Amino acid sequence: MDRYKLVVNAFLGECKGQGMLIASRGLWNTAQMDM
C-alpha cells in the first residue's frame, strides 16, 4: 500500500489537476470490477 501511495503522490506532484482525475478514475474502475 505504501508503494501505491508513493506512486499517487508522485503523480499528483507532476500534474495536480489531471493526475487527480486519472487517479480517481482508476480507483473507480477497480471498485466497479470488484462488484
C-alpha contacts under 8 A as a table, 3 or more apart, distances in Angstrom:
res1	aa1	res2	aa2	distance
1	M	4	Y	5.08
1	M	5	K	6.34
2	D	5	K	5.04
2	D	6	L	6.25
3	R	6	L	5.12
3	R	7	V	6.38
4	Y	7	V	5.15
4	Y	8	V	6.27
5	K	8	V	5.14
5	K	9	N	6.03
6	L	9	N	5.11
6	L	10	A	6.11
7	V	10	A	5.22
7	V	11	F	6.08
8	V	11	F	4.95
8	V	12	L	6.08
8	V	23	A	7.11
9	N	12	L	5.17
9	N	13	G	6.02
10	A	13	G	5.02
10	A	14	E	6.33
11	F	14	E	5.31
11	F	15	C	6.51
11	F	16	K	7.48
11	F	19	G	5.69
12	L	15	C	5.41
12	L	16	K	4.46
12	L	17	G	7.57
12	L	19	G	5.06
12	L	20	M	6.17
13	G	16	K	5.88
14	E	19	G	7.56
15	C	18	Q	5.79
15	C	19	G	5.32
16	K	19	G	5.23
16	K	20	M	5.98
17	G	20	M	5.45
17	G	21	L	6.55
18	Q	21	L	5.13
18	Q	22	I	6.22
19	G	22	I	5.21
19	G	23	A	5.97
20	M	23	A	5.08
20	M	24	S	6.02
21	L	24	S	5.32
21	L	25	R	6.04
22	I	25	R	5.02
22	I	26	G	6.11
23	A	26	G	5.12
23	A	27	L	6.30
24	S	27	L	5.07
24	S	28	W	6.08
25	R	28	W	5.01
25	R	29	N	6.18
26	G	29	N	5.13
26	G	30	T	6.38
27	L	30	T	5.28
27	L	31	A	6.16
28	W	31	A	5.05
28	W	32	Q	6.24
29	N	32	Q	5.18
29	N	33	M	6.24
30	T	33	M	5.01
30	T	34	D	6.33
31	A	34	D	5.34
31	A	35	M	6.95
32	Q	35	M	5.40
